[in-house]
Amino acid sequence: MTERQGVREVVDRGMVYPGGSSGERQSCCFPGVCVLPGGRWVVSFRAAPTKEGMHDQHLLITWSDDEGQSWSEPIEPFAPMKIGDKTGVFRGGFMTAMGGESVLAALYWVDYSNPDLPFFNEETGGLLDSRICFSRSEDGGATWSHPDLMDTSPFQIPTPVTGPVLRLANGDLACHFETHKHHGDTAEGRPAAIMMFSSDGGKTWPRHSIIGQCPENRIVYWDQRPSVLANGDLLDVFWTYDNYKHCYLTMRAKRSTDNGATWSQDLDTGIPGQPATVISTHSGEHAFVYVDRTGSPAIKMRLSRDGGDSWPESTEISLHQSDLSSQIRDKNSLQDTWTELEQYSLGLPQTALLASGCILVVYYAGSSNELTSILWAVVKV
C-alpha cells in the first residue's frame, strides 16, 4: 500500500518480527540493518520478556531476499561469552555490508555474571560492564565467526557501541561508541562520544578521536549516528541532553572533513528527538530520520538540500505515527532520564539506502514498552 506524504511517500511497509505477545520474545527492540549488494536485507534485534530486564535477552538475526515480503526464521548465532571472569550476553548488533555476501557485525556485549543487577544503576548512574566484539559472515548473515573482543584502549570503562562500523573514504574503518562509568562508581560520570580507527581491516584500532564531551559536563552526547556522506565527509548527529536542566535539547551535529580525525563545533539541527543515520540520496539531498517524542511518539524524516547544514520543517513527513500520549516526563536527575527511556515503546530507527534510491527504515514499535515488534518502511525521496 502506498501512503502519499506531499512530494515524498512511504511506498511500502511491513513487519520484520512480531513481538508484542506473551513469551520470551514479546519485547523486541534495538534493531540494526544493512543491505547487501545482491539485494538481501539483513536485520538484527534484541528479543526479551521485558525491555529493561537483563534476564533471557537474545540477539537475533533474520533476512529477507524479497524486499521485506518474507523473512527467514531468526537465528541466534552468538551464545553467551566470557570476557575475563565475566560471562556476558549480546544486547545488540550493528551490521556493515563489506562487499558481496560479506557482513561485519559490531556486537554489544554486556556483563551478565549477576543477572539480577539492572543494566543502569540508579544510585550511581553507572552501567554494567559493556564491551564491543566483532563477528563476520561470508554468506549473507547465515553463519557467523566467533566474536573477537575489540581493544578499546585507552578506554577501559563501559563502551556501548552506537551503530555499525563505517567504511571511510580513505579506506579505513571507523567504530563509534559511548563511554560511561562503571556500575558501582560513585564519582561523577563524564560520558563521551568516541570514534576509533583501523587501517588493517579491523584487526587493530590504534587511533581515536573524541567527538563529543562537554568540559563542564553539561551537554551529554548520546546515541551518536555518524554517516559517510557522498562527498566523503562525516556527519555525526546526536540525541542531546542538558545535564543541568535535566531535559533534552534539539539534536546537535558535528562534521569532519578529514576522515574523523577532527570535528567541527556543534551544529544545532533545530529538531527535537533521537536520530538515525543521515543518508545521502541519489538526488544529492540528505535524508534525516528521527524519533520525535515531544507529542505522541512518531518516526519522522526531513531533507537537507545544503549538505546537512539545515533541515527545513517544510520538508518534514511522518513515517510512523503512534496513538500513544507523550512519553517525555519531567525529570530532576539523570537517573530519572534513564527510568523514562526504559518506558519508550517506539524508537531507534536504523536506515539504509536501497539500490532503487529509496530509503529503508527499520525500528521498533508497540502498544507498551514491554510489547514491541520490529517494523520496516521504505521511503521514496
DRENDO-1510 file (C-alpha; in Angstrom, 1 decimal, always signed):
<recs>
REC; n; res; u; v; w
REC; 1; MET; +0.0; +0.0; +0.0 .
REC; 2; THR; +1.3; +3.4; -0.9 .
REC; 3; GLU; +0.9; +6.3; +1.5 .
REC; 4; ARG; +1.4; +9.7; -0.1 .
REC; 5; GLN; +3.1; +12.4; +2.0 .
REC; 6; GLY; +3.5; +15.5; -0.1 .
REC; 7; VAL; +6.3; +15.3; -2.6 .
REC; 8; ARG; +7.7; +12.2; -0.9 .
REC; 9; GLU; +6.0; +9.0; +0.0 .
REC; 10; VAL; +6.1; +5.8; +2.0 .
REC; 11; VAL; +5.9; +3.2; -0.8 .
REC; 12; ASP; +5.8; +0.1; +1.3 .
REC; 13; ARG; +5.9; -1.1; +4.9 .
REC; 14; GLY; +5.8; -4.3; +6.9 .
REC; 15; MET; +6.9; -6.3; +9.9 .
REC; 16; VAL; +10.3; -7.9; +10.4 .
REC; 17; TYR; +9.3; -9.8; +13.5 .
REC; 18; PRO; +6.1; -9.8; +15.5 .
REC; 19; GLY; +6.9; -9.3; +19.2 .
REC; 20; GLY; +4.2; -7.8; +21.3 .
REC; 21; SER; +2.6; -11.1; +22.6 .
REC; 22; SER; +3.2; -13.2; +25.7 .
REC; 23; GLY; +6.5; -15.1; +25.8 .
REC; 24; GLU; +10.3; -14.7; +25.9 .
REC; 25; ARG; +10.3; -12.5; +22.7 .
REC; 26; GLN; +7.5; -10.1; +23.5 .
REC; 27; SER; +9.8; -7.1; +23.8 .
REC; 28; CYS; +11.7; -6.7; +20.5 .
REC; 29; CYS; +13.9; -3.6; +20.1 .
REC; 30; PHE; +17.4; -2.2; +19.3 .
REC; 31; PRO; +17.4; -3.1; +15.6 .
REC; 32; GLY; +20.3; -3.0; +13.2 .
REC; 33; VAL; +20.1; -3.2; +9.4 .
REC; 34; CYS; +22.3; -3.5; +6.3 .
REC; 35; VAL; +21.5; -4.0; +2.6 .
REC; 36; LEU; +23.8; -6.3; +0.6 .
REC; 37; PRO; +24.8; -5.7; -3.0 .
REC; 38; GLY; +22.6; -8.6; -4.1 .
REC; 39; GLY; +19.6; -7.0; -2.5 .
REC; 40; ARG; +19.3; -9.0; +0.7 .
REC; 41; TRP; +18.1; -7.1; +3.8 .
REC; 42; VAL; +19.8; -8.3; +7.0 .
REC; 43; VAL; +18.3; -7.2; +10.3 .
REC; 44; SER; +19.4; -7.8; +13.9 .
REC; 45; PHE; +17.4; -7.1; +17.0 .
REC; 46; ARG; +17.2; -7.9; +20.7 .
REC; 47; ALA; +14.3; -10.0; +22.0 .
REC; 48; ALA; +13.5; -10.5; +25.6 .
REC; 49; PRO; +10.5; -10.9; +28.0 .
REC; 50; THR; +10.9; -7.3; +29.2 .
REC; 51; LYS; +12.6; -4.2; +27.8 .
REC; 52; GLU; +14.5; -3.1; +31.0 .
REC; 53; GLY; +15.4; -6.5; +32.5 .
REC; 54; MET; +18.6; -8.4; +31.9 .
REC; 55; HIS; +17.0; -11.9; +32.0 .
REC; 56; ASP; +16.6; -14.0; +28.9 .
REC; 57; GLN; +17.7; -11.5; +26.3 .
REC; 58; HIS; +18.8; -12.8; +22.9 .
REC; 59; LEU; +20.4; -11.1; +19.9 .
REC; 60; LEU; +18.6; -12.5; +16.8 .
REC; 61; ILE; +19.3; -12.1; +13.1 .
REC; 62; THR; +17.0; -12.5; +10.2 .
REC; 63; TRP; +17.0; -11.6; +6.5 .
REC; 64; SER; +14.7; -11.0; +3.5 .
REC; 65; ASP; +15.5; -11.7; -0.1 .
REC; 66; ASP; +12.2; -10.3; -1.5 .
REC; 67; GLU; +12.3; -6.7; -0.2 .
REC; 68; GLY; +10.6; -7.4; +3.1 .
REC; 69; GLN; +7.7; -9.5; +1.9 .
REC; 70; SER; +9.0; -12.6; +3.8 .
REC; 71; TRP; +11.7; -13.2; +6.4 .
REC; 72; SER; +13.8; -16.1; +7.4 .
REC; 73; GLU; +13.3; -17.7; +10.8 .
REC; 74; PRO; +15.5; -15.7; +13.2 .
REC; 75; ILE; +18.8; -17.3; +14.2 .
REC; 76; GLU; +20.8; -16.7; +17.4 .
REC; 77; PRO; +24.4; -17.1; +16.3 .
REC; 78; PHE; +26.0; -15.6; +19.3 .
REC; 79; ALA; +26.0; -17.6; +22.6 .
REC; 80; PRO; +26.8; -16.1; +26.0 .
REC; 81; MET; +30.5; -15.4; +26.1 .
REC; 82; LYS; +33.1; -14.8; +28.8 .
REC; 83; ILE; +35.4; -11.8; +28.9 .
REC; 84; GLY; +37.9; -12.3; +31.6 .
REC; 85; ASP; +36.0; -13.8; +34.5 .
REC; 86; LYS; +32.6; -12.4; +33.5 .
REC; 87; THR; +30.0; -14.1; +31.4 .
REC; 88; GLY; +28.1; -11.7; +29.2 .
REC; 89; VAL; +25.3; -11.7; +26.7 .
REC; 90; PHE; +24.9; -9.7; +23.5 .
REC; 91; ARG; +22.4; -6.9; +23.8 .
REC; 92; GLY; +22.6; -5.6; +20.3 .
REC; 93; GLY; +24.4; -5.8; +16.9 .
REC; 94; PHE; +25.0; -3.4; +14.1 .
REC; 95; MET; +26.0; -4.6; +10.6 .
REC; 96; THR; +28.0; -3.3; +7.8 .
REC; 97; ALA; +27.9; -4.6; +4.2 .
REC; 98; MET; +31.6; -5.3; +3.2 .
REC; 99; GLY; +31.0; -6.3; -0.4 .
REC; 100; GLY; +29.5; -9.4; -2.0 .
REC; 101; GLU; +27.9; -11.5; +0.8 .
REC; 102; SER; +30.4; -10.3; +3.4 .
REC; 103; VAL; +29.0; -8.7; +6.5 .
REC; 104; LEU; +30.8; -7.2; +9.6 .
REC; 105; ALA; +28.8; -7.0; +12.8 .
REC; 106; ALA; +29.8; -4.8; +15.7 .
REC; 107; LEU; +28.3; -6.6; +18.8 .
REC; 108; TYR; +27.3; -5.0; +22.1 .
REC; 109; TRP; +28.4; -7.3; +24.9 .
REC; 110; VAL; +27.0; -6.7; +28.5 .
REC; 111; ASP; +28.2; -8.4; +31.7 .
REC; 112; TYR; +25.6; -11.0; +32.8 .
REC; 113; SER; +27.5; -12.6; +35.7 .
REC; 114; ASN; +24.9; -11.3; +38.1 .
REC; 115; PRO; +21.6; -11.3; +36.1 .
REC; 116; ASP; +19.7; -9.6; +39.0 .
REC; 117; LEU; +21.7; -6.4; +38.6 .
REC; 118; PRO; +20.0; -3.7; +36.5 .
REC; 119; PHE; +21.7; -2.5; +33.4 .
REC; 120; PHE; +21.7; +1.0; +34.8 .
REC; 121; ASN; +22.5; +1.7; +38.4 .
REC; 122; GLU; +20.0; +4.3; +39.6 .
REC; 123; GLU; +22.1; +5.0; +42.7 .
REC; 124; THR; +25.4; +5.7; +41.0 .
REC; 125; GLY; +24.4; +6.4; +37.4 .
REC; 126; GLY; +26.9; +3.7; +36.2 .
REC; 127; LEU; +26.4; +0.9; +33.7 .
REC; 128; LEU; +27.2; -2.8; +33.7 .
REC; 129; ASP; +30.4; -3.6; +32.0 .
REC; 130; SER; +29.8; -3.1; +28.3 .
REC; 131; ARG; +32.3; -4.2; +25.5 .
REC; 132; ILE; +32.5; -4.3; +21.7 .
REC; 133; CYS; +33.1; -7.5; +19.8 .
REC; 134; PHE; +33.3; -8.2; +16.1 .
REC; 135; SER; +32.0; -11.1; +14.0 .
REC; 136; ARG; +31.9; -11.7; +10.3 .
REC; 137; SER; +29.6; -13.5; +8.0 .
REC; 138; GLU; +30.7; -14.5; +4.4 .
REC; 139; ASP; +27.3; -15.9; +3.4 .
REC; 140; GLY; +24.9; -13.0; +3.8 .
REC; 141; GLY; +24.3; -13.5; +7.5 .
REC; 142; ALA; +23.5; -17.2; +7.6 .
REC; 143; THR; +26.6; -18.2; +9.6 .
REC; 144; TRP; +29.0; -16.1; +11.7 .
REC; 145; SER; +32.5; -16.3; +13.1 .
REC; 146; HIS; +33.3; -16.5; +16.8 .
REC; 147; PRO; +33.2; -12.9; +18.2 .
REC; 148; ASP; +36.5; -11.2; +18.8 .
REC; 149; LEU; +36.9; -8.6; +21.5 .
REC; 150; MET; +37.8; -5.1; +20.4 .
REC; 151; ASP; +40.7; -3.4; +22.1 .
REC; 152; THR; +39.3; +0.0; +23.1 .
REC; 153; SER; +42.4; +1.2; +24.9 .
REC; 154; PRO; +42.8; +3.7; +26.5 .
REC; 155; PHE; +39.1; +3.4; +27.3 .
REC; 156; GLN; +38.8; +0.7; +30.0 .
REC; 157; ILE; +35.3; +1.6; +31.1 .
REC; 158; PRO; +31.9; +0.6; +29.7 .
REC; 159; THR; +31.9; +1.3; +25.9 .
REC; 160; PRO; +28.4; +0.7; +24.5 .
REC; 161; VAL; +28.6; +0.6; +20.7 .
REC; 162; THR; +26.2; +3.0; +19.0 .
REC; 163; GLY; +26.0; +1.8; +15.4 .
REC; 164; PRO; +27.6; -0.1; +12.5 .
REC; 165; VAL; +31.3; +0.2; +11.6 .
REC; 166; LEU; +31.8; +2.9; +8.9 .
REC; 167; ARG; +33.9; +2.4; +5.7 .
REC; 168; LEU; +35.7; +5.7; +5.3 .
REC; 169; ALA; +36.7; +7.5; +2.1 .
REC; 170; ASN; +40.4; +6.8; +2.7 .
REC; 171; GLY; +39.8; +3.0; +3.1 .
REC; 172; ASP; +39.9; +3.0; +6.9 .
REC; 173; LEU; +37.2; +1.5; +9.1 .
REC; 174; ALA; +35.7; +3.5; +12.0 .
REC; 175; CYS; +33.9; +2.2; +15.1 .
REC; 176; HIS; +32.0; +4.5; +17.3 .
REC; 177; PHE; +30.8; +4.2; +20.9 .
REC; 178; GLU; +29.9; +6.0; +24.1 .
REC; 179; THR; +31.9; +5.8; +27.3 .
REC; 180; HIS; +30.2; +5.5; +30.7 .
REC; 181; LYS; +31.4; +4.9; +34.2 .
REC; 182; HIS; +31.3; +1.5; +35.9 .
REC; 183; HIS; +28.2; +0.3; +37.6 .
REC; 184; GLY; +29.4; +0.9; +41.2 .
REC; 185; ASP; +31.4; +4.0; +40.6 .
REC; 186; THR; +30.1; +6.8; +42.8 .
REC; 187; ALA; +32.3; +9.6; +41.3 .
REC; 188; GLU; +30.8; +12.0; +38.8 .
REC; 189; GLY; +30.5; +10.4; +35.3 .
REC; 190; ARG; +31.9; +12.1; +32.2 .
REC; 191; PRO; +30.3; +10.5; +29.2 .
REC; 192; ALA; +31.8; +11.0; +25.8 .
REC; 193; ALA; +31.2; +10.1; +22.2 .
REC; 194; ILE; +34.3; +8.3; +20.7 .
REC; 195; MET; +35.4; +7.1; +17.3 .
REC; 196; MET; +38.3; +4.6; +16.8 .
REC; 197; PHE; +40.0; +3.9; +13.5 .
REC; 198; SER; +41.5; +0.8; +11.9 .
REC; 199; SER; +43.8; +0.7; +8.8 .
REC; 200; ASP; +44.1; -3.1; +8.7 .
REC; 201; GLY; +40.6; -4.2; +8.2 .
REC; 202; GLY; +39.6; -4.2; +11.9 .
REC; 203; LYS; +42.5; -6.2; +13.4 .
REC; 204; THR; +43.8; -3.2; +15.4 .
REC; 205; TRP; +42.3; +0.1; +16.4 .
REC; 206; PRO; +45.3; +2.3; +17.3 .
REC; 207; ARG; +43.8; +5.8; +16.8 .
REC; 208; HIS; +40.8; +7.6; +18.2 .
REC; 209; SER; +39.1; +11.0; +18.3 .
REC; 210; ILE; +36.8; +12.4; +21.0 .
REC; 211; ILE; +33.8; +13.7; +19.1 .
REC; 212; GLY; +31.6; +14.9; +21.9 .
REC; 213; GLN; +32.5; +15.6; +25.5 .
REC; 214; CYS; +31.4; +18.8; +27.3 .
REC; 215; PRO; +34.2; +20.2; +29.5 .
REC; 216; GLU; +31.5; +21.4; +32.0 .
REC; 217; ASN; +29.7; +18.0; +31.8 .
REC; 218; ARG; +26.5; +19.9; +31.0 .
REC; 219; ILE; +25.8; +18.7; +27.4 .
REC; 220; VAL; +25.6; +14.9; +27.0 .
REC; 221; TYR; +26.1; +13.4; +23.5 .
REC; 222; TRP; +24.0; +10.2; +23.4 .
REC; 223; ASP; +23.2; +7.8; +20.6 .
REC; 224; GLN; +25.7; +9.2; +18.1 .
REC; 225; ARG; +24.8; +8.3; +14.5 .
REC; 226; PRO; +27.7; +9.1; +12.1 .
REC; 227; SER; +27.5; +8.6; +8.4 .
REC; 228; VAL; +29.8; +8.9; +5.4 .
REC; 229; LEU; +28.2; +11.4; +3.0 .
REC; 230; ALA; +28.5; +11.1; -0.8 .
REC; 231; ASN; +31.4; +13.7; -0.8 .
REC; 232; GLY; +33.4; +11.7; +1.8 .
REC; 233; ASP; +32.6; +14.0; +4.7 .
REC; 234; LEU; +31.4; +12.5; +8.0 .
REC; 235; LEU; +28.3; +13.9; +9.6 .
REC; 236; ASP; +27.5; +12.8; +13.2 .
REC; 237; VAL; +24.2; +13.5; +14.8 .
REC; 238; PHE; +23.4; +13.2; +18.5 .
REC; 239; TRP; +20.5; +12.8; +20.9 .
REC; 240; THR; +21.5; +15.7; +23.1 .
REC; 241; TYR; +20.7; +16.1; +26.8 .
REC; 242; ASP; +21.2; +19.1; +29.2 .
REC; 243; ASN; +22.6; +17.6; +32.4 .
REC; 244; TYR; +22.0; +20.8; +34.4 .
REC; 245; LYS; +18.3; +21.4; +33.4 .
REC; 246; HIS; +17.6; +17.7; +33.1 .
REC; 247; CYS; +15.9; +18.0; +29.7 .
REC; 248; TYR; +16.6; +17.1; +26.1 .
REC; 249; LEU; +17.9; +19.7; +23.7 .
REC; 250; THR; +17.3; +19.8; +19.9 .
REC; 251; MET; +19.7; +17.4; +18.2 .
REC; 252; ARG; +23.2; +18.5; +17.6 .
REC; 253; ALA; +25.5; +17.5; +14.8 .
REC; 254; LYS; +29.3; +17.6; +14.1 .
REC; 255; ARG; +31.1; +17.4; +10.8 .
REC; 256; SER; +34.5; +16.0; +9.8 .
REC; 257; THR; +36.3; +16.7; +6.6 .
REC; 258; ASP; +39.4; +14.6; +7.4 .
REC; 259; ASN; +38.0; +11.1; +7.9 .
REC; 260; GLY; +37.1; +11.6; +11.5 .
REC; 261; ALA; +40.5; +13.0; +12.8 .
REC; 262; THR; +39.0; +16.4; +13.8 .
REC; 263; TRP; +35.4; +17.6; +14.2 .
REC; 264; SER; +33.5; +20.9; +13.9 .
REC; 265; GLN; +31.8; +22.7; +16.7 .
REC; 266; ASP; +28.2; +21.8; +17.5 .
REC; 267; LEU; +25.7; +22.4; +14.7 .
REC; 268; ASP; +22.2; +22.8; +16.0 .
REC; 269; THR; +19.8; +20.9; +13.8 .
REC; 270; GLY; +16.8; +22.7; +15.4 .
REC; 271; ILE; +15.0; +19.3; +15.5 .
REC; 272; PRO; +13.9; +17.7; +18.8 .
REC; 273; GLY; +14.3; +13.9; +19.1 .
REC; 274; GLN; +16.6; +10.9; +18.8 .
REC; 275; PRO; +18.5; +10.4; +15.5 .
REC; 276; ALA; +19.0; +7.8; +12.9 .
REC; 277; THR; +22.0; +7.8; +10.5 .
REC; 278; VAL; +21.7; +10.5; +7.8 .
REC; 279; ILE; +21.6; +9.1; +4.2 .
REC; 280; SER; +23.0; +10.8; +1.1 .
REC; 281; THR; +20.3; +10.2; -1.6 .
REC; 282; HIS; +20.8; +9.6; -5.3 .
REC; 283; SER; +19.3; +13.1; -6.0 .
REC; 284; GLY; +22.0; +14.8; -4.0 .
REC; 285; GLU; +19.8; +15.6; -1.0 .
REC; 286; HIS; +20.3; +14.2; +2.5 .
REC; 287; ALA; +17.6; +12.4; +4.4 .
REC; 288; PHE; +17.4; +12.5; +8.2 .
REC; 289; VAL; +15.1; +10.1; +10.0 .
REC; 290; TYR; +14.5; +10.5; +13.7 .
REC; 291; VAL; +12.1; +9.9; +16.6 .
REC; 292; ASP; +10.0; +12.8; +17.8 .
REC; 293; ARG; +8.6; +12.3; +21.3 .
REC; 294; THR; +7.5; +15.9; +22.0 .
REC; 295; GLY; +3.9; +14.8; +21.5 .
REC; 296; SER; +2.5; +11.4; +20.5 .
REC; 297; PRO; +5.7; +9.4; +19.6 .
REC; 298; ALA; +6.4; +9.4; +15.9 .
REC; 299; ILE; +9.1; +8.4; +13.4 .
REC; 300; LYS; +9.7; +11.4; +11.1 .
REC; 301; MET; +12.0; +12.4; +8.3 .
REC; 302; ARG; +13.4; +15.7; +7.0 .
REC; 303; LEU; +15.5; +16.6; +4.0 .
REC; 304; SER; +18.5; +18.9; +3.6 .
REC; 305; ARG; +19.5; +20.5; +0.3 .
REC; 306; ASP; +22.6; +22.2; +1.6 .
REC; 307; GLY; +24.7; +19.2; +2.7 .
REC; 308; GLY; +23.2; +18.9; +6.1 .
REC; 309; ASP; +23.6; +22.5; +7.3 .
REC; 310; SER; +19.9; +23.0; +7.6 .
REC; 311; TRP; +16.8; +20.7; +7.8 .
REC; 312; PRO; +13.7; +22.8; +6.9 .
REC; 313; GLU; +10.5; +21.9; +8.8 .
REC; 314; SER; +8.7; +22.3; +5.4 .
REC; 315; THR; +10.4; +19.0; +4.3 .
REC; 316; GLU; +9.1; +17.0; +7.3 .
REC; 317; ILE; +7.0; +13.9; +6.8 .
REC; 318; SER; +5.7; +11.3; +9.2 .
REC; 319; LEU; +6.8; +7.6; +8.6 .
REC; 320; HIS; +5.0; +6.1; +11.7 .
REC; 321; GLN; +2.6; +7.9; +14.0 .
REC; 322; SER; +1.6; +6.2; +17.2 .
REC; 323; ASP; -1.7; +6.8; +19.1 .
REC; 324; LEU; +0.1; +7.0; +22.4 .
REC; 325; SER; +0.4; +10.0; +24.7 .
REC; 326; SER; +3.8; +11.7; +25.0 .
REC; 327; GLN; +6.4; +9.6; +26.8 .
REC; 328; ILE; +8.5; +12.5; +27.9 .
REC; 329; ARG; +8.3; +13.3; +31.6 .
REC; 330; ASP; +9.6; +16.0; +33.9 .
REC; 331; LYS; +13.0; +15.0; +35.3 .
REC; 332; ASN; +15.1; +16.0; +38.2 .
REC; 333; SER; +18.2; +13.9; +37.6 .
REC; 334; LEU; +20.0; +11.7; +35.1 .
REC; 335; GLN; +18.5; +8.7; +36.9 .
REC; 336; ASP; +15.0; +10.0; +36.1 .
REC; 337; THR; +16.0; +10.1; +32.4 .
REC; 338; TRP; +17.1; +6.5; +32.4 .
REC; 339; THR; +13.9; +5.5; +34.1 .
REC; 340; GLU; +12.0; +7.4; +31.4 .
REC; 341; LEU; +13.7; +5.9; +28.4 .
REC; 342; GLU; +13.0; +2.4; +29.6 .
REC; 343; GLN; +9.3; +3.2; +29.1 .
REC; 344; TYR; +9.7; +4.1; +25.4 .
REC; 345; SER; +7.7; +1.9; +23.1 .
REC; 346; LEU; +8.8; +3.4; +19.8 .
REC; 347; GLY; +12.2; +4.2; +18.6 .
REC; 348; LEU; +15.8; +3.6; +17.5 .
REC; 349; PRO; +15.2; +3.8; +13.7 .
REC; 350; GLN; +18.1; +2.5; +11.6 .
REC; 351; THR; +18.5; +3.5; +7.9 .
REC; 352; ALA; +20.0; +2.1; +4.7 .
REC; 353; LEU; +20.0; +3.2; +1.1 .
REC; 354; LEU; +18.4; +0.8; -1.4 .
REC; 355; ALA; +19.6; +0.3; -5.0 .
REC; 356; SER; +16.4; +1.9; -6.1 .
REC; 357; GLY; +17.3; +5.2; -4.4 .
REC; 358; CYS; +14.6; +4.6; -1.7 .
REC; 359; ILE; +15.5; +4.6; +2.0 .
REC; 360; LEU; +14.9; +1.5; +4.2 .
REC; 361; VAL; +13.9; +2.4; +7.8 .
REC; 362; VAL; +13.8; -0.3; +10.5 .
REC; 363; TYR; +12.5; +0.5; +14.0 .
REC; 364; TYR; +10.7; -1.0; +17.0 .
REC; 365; ALA; +7.1; +0.0; +17.9 .
REC; 366; GLY; +4.3; -1.3; +20.1 .
REC; 367; SER; +1.5; -0.6; +22.5 .
REC; 368; SER; +3.7; -0.5; +25.5 .
REC; 369; ASN; +7.4; -0.8; +26.3 .
REC; 370; GLU; +7.1; -4.5; +27.0 .
REC; 371; LEU; +5.1; -5.3; +23.9 .
REC; 372; THR; +7.0; -4.2; +20.8 .
REC; 373; SER; +7.7; -5.6; +17.3 .
REC; 374; ILE; +10.3; -4.8; +14.7 .
REC; 375; LEU; +8.9; -2.9; +11.7 .
REC; 376; TRP; +10.1; -1.6; +8.4 .
REC; 377; ALA; +9.2; +1.1; +5.9 .
REC; 378; VAL; +10.5; +2.1; +2.5 .
REC; 379; VAL; +10.5; +5.8; +1.7 .
REC; 380; LYS; +10.7; +7.3; -1.7 .
REC; 381; VAL; +12.7; +10.6; -1.8 .
</recs>
